[in-house]
Amino acid sequence: MLREIRIQNLGVIDDAVLELSTGLNVLTGETGAGKTMVVSGLGLLLGARADVGLVRTGAKQASIEGVVEVGPDHPASLRAIEAGGDADDTLILARTLSAEGRSRAHVGGRTAPVSVLAEIGELLVAVHGQSDQWRLRQPEQHRVLLDRFAGESVAEPLGRYTSLYDDFHQVGAELSHLRGLARDRAREVDVLRTALEEIEAIDPRSGEDLDLRAEDERLAHTDGLRASAGQAHALIAGDLGSPYAAAPGGEGSIGGDVAGQLGSARAALAPMTAHDPALADLDRRLQELGYLTADLGTDLAEYLSDVDVDPARLAWVQSRRADLSRLQRKYGDTADDVLAWAKESAARLTELEGVDDRVDGLQLRLSALRAELTGCAGEVSSARQAAAASLGARVTTELSYLAMGKAVVKVGVTSRPDPDGLTLAGQADPLRFSRHGVDDVEILMAANPGEPARSVARAASGGELSRVMLALEVVTGCGDVPTFVFDEVDAGVGGRAALDVGARLAALAASAQVIVVTHLAQVAAYADRHLVVRKTDDGHITASGVAVVTGEERLRELARMMAGVEDSDVAIEHARELLAQAAATAGR
């Protein structure tokens, strides 16, 4: 609820603080004192459009700040946090308007767009003034009011309906998507199938491209490899009869085997190795070289026996490499990349080939959901129609206490045909449906006997709209909005009817915070907190402030409202009786 509002430099208001309480807060004051500025300030705080003419003459800017007590899980707190502000148990809202026309908003201590302030305002305060009945002027809000009044009888089937509706549209969207892509899907299937057949025909193996490249390189240079290996073997083994004994190009010749040379070197060292450990170590190294040379000679001999000239094998390897290269140009840089692409594409092909089955399954699911949705929509509609009759009767009764005894309120629950809609049981034609069912809800009113019922937004005047809204709020409960503001709800009302208006406001204030701007003492008498807007004039500057009145001060204000003077003993006594009567009526 609103705990405090501070208004600075707005119209005639210099600096005023409204300290609000739970229950019914009443704002009164003489004509021209500045009550309108208080309401305008509250509107600015709730995101209303700014008018530079509201800035007090001579001031650089007007500012309005509000302190709101609201739980951390309330939608207003969550929206403030989403906007970057802080909102624990207290939410701070602020709005400034410069004399040049610049408007700024702050939510929870952070700068925010004015639109965010307006969103939060709608979650916190319902304003019912002669120009602020947006809830009655928006047809969708008529349905919200009816559903709130109906309670669980509508909420339970509507919850099931909403869930089914979301599933129905999700399945329908997926089905439409699959059908819309049928041609593209067929084309993709053909491309994937052709590619996989090509890969399967060649049947590459992991790493095969690298193995074949190495083999191609070896087979293409067989003669050179044999000559090099043979000469190396002849040099190590000292094989003078080898065809490779001559050096490459015919230069040089074998001068003896390496193993024999190493043996001779060891023989030269042998007589002296016992006399010097260093020489003995060199001898051991020569011995190791001898072993290595013998092994190397054997390996070279084996290599020579394996290196054969095979033109047929070379032709096959080169042909195989050409096949793999063709695949790699299309599907990947390496044989492994080609295999990975084939694996992914095979999975995609399986998925695409199963789409027809998926489409058939979705169609069956959609038909089943439509049948469930139709039955649930019928339950919601029946519950709304039953609640509508009761709501209309109760609001009509409430209006009889609000100086609108001739008015009759009806709540119409209708539907519109749609060839693609739902056909409810007992209905011949399909009906348009939305996430909230098949019903269009409209609150209708006949202001006088014999008049046709029209939409309440067109059938009632501004003051009557405020009273209709008051009646609706009393009958339906406050919902999630913690604060209600009524401006001139008592316009055109007086006498006994004014007491009834006050009593209805007090009844609503039992479950929500209510702020009322009134000129009637009969309404003000029901207040839990009475605030007065007072104007002062020193001959040069006119300013207004707001003060809470209690005790004798309150009696004098009520006397002024009734008799035009506040120091009349008769009027004060009358005010005392009025307070007692209001307290008795409200049960206080």
Salt bridges, closest charged atoms under 4 A:
ASP15 OD2 - ARG6 NH2 2.72
GLU69 OE2 - ARG3 NE 3.19
GLU82 OE2 - ARG79 NH1 3.82
GLU100 OE1 - ARG102 NH2 3.92
GLU119 OE1 - ARG79 NE 2.73
GLU140 OE2 - ARG143 NH2 2.29
GLU140 OE2 - HIS436 NE2 3.65
ASP147 OD2 - ARG143 NH1 3.03
ASP147 OD1 - ARG384 NE 2.92
GLU156 OE2 - ARG160 NE 2.82
ASP166 OD2 - ARG435 NH2 2.91
GLU174 OE2 - ARG358 NH2 2.74
ASP184 OD1 - ARG187 NH1 2.90
GLU188 OE2 - ARG348 NE 3.01
ASP190 OD1 - ARG193 NH1 3.94
GLU198 OE2 - ARG326 NE 3.82
GLU198 OE2 - LYS330 NZ 3.09
GLU208 OE2 - ARG205 NH1 3.46
GLU208 OE2 - ARG320 NE 2.69
GLU215 OE2 - ARG313 NE 2.53
ASP216 OD2 - ARG321 NH1 2.91
ASP281 OD1 - ARG284 NH2 3.29
ASP283 OD1 - ARG266 NE 3.04
ASP323 OD1 - ARG326 NH1 3.32
GLU351 OE1 - ARG348 NH1 3.50
GLU353 OE2 - ARG193 NH2 2.52
ASP356 OD1 - ARG185 NH2 3.85
GLU379 OE1 - ARG160 NH2 2.74
GLU398 OE1 - ARG504 NE 2.82
ASP439 OD2 - ARG384 NH1 3.07
ASP440 OD2 - ARG416 NE 2.74
ASP440 OD1 - ARG432 NH2 2.78
GLU473 OE2 - HIS128 NE2 3.10
GLU473 OE2 - ARG135 NH1 2.56
GLU473 OE1 - ARG148 NH2 2.86
GLU488 OE1 - HIS519 ND1 3.75
ASP490 OD1 - HIS519 ND1 3.72
ASP500 OD1 - ARG496 NE 3.98
ASP528 OD1 - ARG588 NH1 3.20
GLU553 OE2 - ARG534 NH2 3.77
GLU557 OE2 - ARG560 NH2 2.69
GLU573 OE1 - ARG576 NE 3.69
